[in-house]
Amino acid sequence: RMDAAKLLARDTLQKMVSGEIDLVAGANYLSWEIHPATTAELPDGKYLGSNLGFEYIFLWIREIWDCRDGDMILYYTNLPRHQAELKFLEHLKEEAEKWLLKYA
C-alpha cells in the first residue's frame, strides 16, 4: 500500500511540475486521496503530511484554499489576494520540485 502511494505521489508531482496537470488539482489529489490512504500504516509526525514528506505542499495548498475562500491567510497578507495566490502557487511548485529531488 505504501509503495503504491509513493508511486502515485511521484507520478502526480511529476505531472504538477511539468504542467501536465494543474498544481492545485494535483495537490488536492495528494491531500484527499493519497495522504488519507497512508495514515493508518504510517501516521503523520508533528505536521499534517509529514508521513510522506508533504508537509510544505500541504502548507501552500491550504493557503491557496484559504485565499480562494476568503478566509484568513498567513503569508503575503500585504498583497492583494490574487497576487498572494500567485505566490502560493509558486511555492507549491517549488515544494513539488523539492519533493521529487528528495524522494523520487
SULFENWO-V45876 format. One record per residue. N is the residue number from 1. RES is the residue in one letter. NEAR is the number of other ideal C-beta (glycine too) atoms within 10 Angstrom. Layout:
BEGIN
N;RES;NEAR, N;RES;NEAR
END
This chain:
BEGIN
1;R;10, 2;M;12, 3;D;7, 4;A;11, 5;A;19, 6;K;16, 7;L;10, 8;L;15, 9;A;25, 10;R;14, 11;D;14, 12;T;20, 13;L;25, 14;Q;16, 15;K;17, 16;M;26, 17;V;17, 18;S;9, 19;G;9, 20;E;11, 21;I;17, 22;D;12, 23;L;21, 24;V;18, 25;A;11, 26;G;24, 27;A;27, 28;N;14, 29;Y;17, 30;L;23, 31;S;18, 32;W;10, 33;E;13, 34;I;18, 35;H;20, 36;P;9, 37;A;14, 38;T;20, 39;T;13, 40;A;8, 41;E;10, 42;L;13, 43;P;9, 44;D;16, 45;G;10, 46;K;6, 47;Y;12, 48;L;15, 49;G;21, 50;S;15, 51;N;18, 52;L;21, 53;G;15, 54;F;26, 55;E;16, 56;Y;18, 57;I;28, 58;F;21, 59;L;18, 60;W;23, 61;I;24, 62;R;17, 63;E;22, 64;I;20, 65;W;16, 66;D;17, 67;C;23, 68;R;12, 69;D;9, 70;G;8, 71;D;10, 72;M;8, 73;I;19, 74;L;9, 75;Y;14, 76;Y;17, 77;T;9, 78;N;7, 79;L;14, 80;P;9, 81;R;14, 82;H;8, 83;Q;12, 84;A;19, 85;E;19, 86;L;14, 87;K;15, 88;F;25, 89;L;19, 90;E;12, 91;H;19, 92;L;23, 93;K;19, 94;E;14, 95;E;22, 96;A;25, 97;E;14, 98;K;14, 99;W;21, 100;L;15, 101;L;8, 102;K;8, 103;Y;13, 104;A;11
END
